[in-house]
Every structure is written in structure tokens, then in C-alpha cells.
Amino acid sequence: MNKKESAHRWFINTALAYLGKPYIWGGDDPSGFDCSGYVVECLKTAGLLPEKADLTADLLLLRYNESQCKLPSSGCLLFWLNEESKAFHVGICLDEYFQISSSGGTSATTDARKAWSQNAFVRIRPIRYHSSRHVIADPFL
């Protein structure tokens, strides 16, 4: 297994290991994650970001903007964009059909009790684009 394959394996395995952890606004550790804190932690574990990195969804998009791709595949980052083309949510593609992300909360989701009452946690969902714009980027390119 080469270095890229090893990093990819760590990235996906880390993402799956946090399944069920609560969504906490601003959270960036296993006690609770927001969407970008979750993705950043997985990227750090795989050695794709420096240990001190602290990036929002939009800053992650800026970092990986040159790595955009048309179709989702395992390990790609999936960004949802607002009307100003700023990323407001990010998740990790598990394959071309499913993604995993920390979602369901708001800025008022500040502890695990609130997260559970709002059904906000790291979860796997089908990739659906709805009406919002999206960008797919491959952090392994």
C-alpha cells in the first residue's frame, strides 16, 4: 500500500469511527463536531492538514479549490454553497452515492443534550444536492 492509499484508508476509517458523535456548534473534537470541525479532524488524522489547522467549510473549499472534480468518489469533500458561492456545509463522500457529515444542528446547538434533542450528530446520508449549489473536491490530488 502506498502513502496515498494509506492516508485515504485513515481518512475514511476516522470518518466512520466518529459515526454517532453529537453535532456541537464550533466543535472540533470527539466530544462534539460541527461540519468543518469533523472534516478537519479527519484530514488531520490522515496527515492531510497540519495539526494546528482550524478551518471553516468555506476555508476548506478555498484550500481544496484547485482539486475540484465532477463526480463524487470515496474521500472527496462535498461542499454546499450559498447564493454568494460560499461553502456553508461540508461532508465526506464515502462513495458515489453516500456521504458522512456532522449535521442537523444550528448555532444554538452548544452541548450534547441539545444535539440529541435536535437529532444532530455525525451520520451517513445519501448524496442529494437538492436545489443548493455544490462543489466536489478531492483532497488527495
KETIMAR-803349 format. One record per residue (C-alpha): residue in three letters; y, z, x. Coordinates in pm, whole numbers, padded with zeros to 5 digits, always signed. Example, Ala and Ser with C-alpha at 12.3 -4.5 7.8 and 13.67 -1.06 7.14 Angstrom:
<senus>
ALA-00450+00780+01230SER-00106+00714+01367
</senus>
This chain:
<senus>
MET+00000+00000+00000ASN+00339-00095+00143LYS+00658+00115+00131LYS+00797-00067-00175GLU+00472-00020-00371SER+00462+00347-00273ALA+00823+00402-00384HIS+00751+00225-00713ARG+00448+00448-00774TRP+00651+00764-00702PHE+00932+00640-00928ILE+00708+00576-01230ASN+00491+00885-01175THR+00800+01105-01152ALA+00944+00950-01466LEU+00621+01023-01656ALA+00594+01376-01515TYR+00919+01472-01693LEU+00799+01349-02033GLY+00895+01608-02295LYS+01166+01781-02091PRO+01475+01858-02301TYR+01789+01647-02309ILE+02080+01855-02181TRP+02429+01701-02156GLY+02514+01680-01784GLY+02163+01796-01691ASP+02015+01674-01365ASP+01706+01885-01303PRO+01373+01960-01476SER+01528+02235-01691GLY+01702+01951-01878PHE+01833+01599-01816ASP+02087+01369-01965CYS+02005+00998-01936SER+02164+00936-01597GLY+02058+01271-01450TYR+01700+01183-01537VAL+01712+00836-01381VAL+01896+00964-01072GLU+01631+01235-01017CYS+01353+00975-01040LEU+01536+00743-00800LYS+01588+01029-00552THR+01220+01124-00563ALA+01125+00763-00483GLY+01370+00758-00191LEU+01596+00501-00359LEU+01905+00725-00370PRO+02039+00986-00129GLU+01966+01349-00215LYS+02334+01427-00292ALA+02380+01129-00530ASP+02529+01219-00869LEU+02588+00905-01076THR+02665+00832-01440ALA+02494+00547-01624ASP+02794+00323-01555LEU+02798+00411-01182LEU+02425+00334-01164LEU+02498-00005-01320LEU+02768-00069-01059ARG+02529+00032-00781TYR+02250-00200-00902ASN+02469-00477-01047GLU+02354-00727-00783SER+01989-00661-00880GLN+02012-00784-01239CYS+01713-00963-01388LYS+01648-01133-01721LEU+01325-00967-01830PRO+01215-00604-01813SER+00924-00503-01592SER+00785-00178-01457GLY+01050+00014-01264CYS+01351-00181-01387LEU+01653+00009-01516LEU+01767-00073-01867PHE+02137-00018-01939TRP+02302-00023-02283LEU+02664-00138-02276ASN+02964-00064-02496GLU+03231-00314-02603GLU+03404-00281-02264SER+03077-00365-02081LYS+03048-00007-01953ALA+02699+00146-01948PHE+02668+00439-02188HIS+02291+00488-02160VAL+02020+00415-01904GLY+01641+00425-01916ILE+01344+00318-01705CYS+01121+00027-01807LEU+00751+00116-01796ASP+00655-00245-01859GLU+00800-00534-02057TYR+00758-00350-02389PHE+00821+00022-02332GLN+01088+00235-02170ILE+01125+00605-02094SER+01456+00789-02107SER+01621+01118-02184SER+01785+01064-02520GLY+01869+01197-02862GLY+02140+01441-02763THR+02519+01445-02751SER+02787+01624-02551ALA+02715+01925-02776THR+02353+01943-02654THR+02406+02213-02394ASP+02078+02406-02398ALA+01709+02357-02473ARG+01731+02526-02816LYS+01991+02272-02928ALA+01790+01989-02772TRP+01476+02078-02969SER+01673+02115-03293GLN+01822+01767-03235ASN+01489+01609-03133ALA+01644+01531-02792PHE+01409+01500-02495VAL+01255+01265-02238ARG+01045+01024-02441ILE+00877+00685-02438ARG+01001+00430-02687PRO+00961+00056-02740ILE+01230-00152-02573ARG+01462-00253-02853TYR+01800-00395-02791HIS+01944-00353-03142SER+02290-00502-03162SER+02424-00344-02844ARG+02456-00539-02523HIS+02222-00456-02240VAL+02160-00524-01872ILE+01831-00501-01681ALA+01840-00428-01307ASP+01560-00390-01054PRO+01634-00107-00805PHE+01351-00231-00581LEU+01522-00564-00497
</senus>
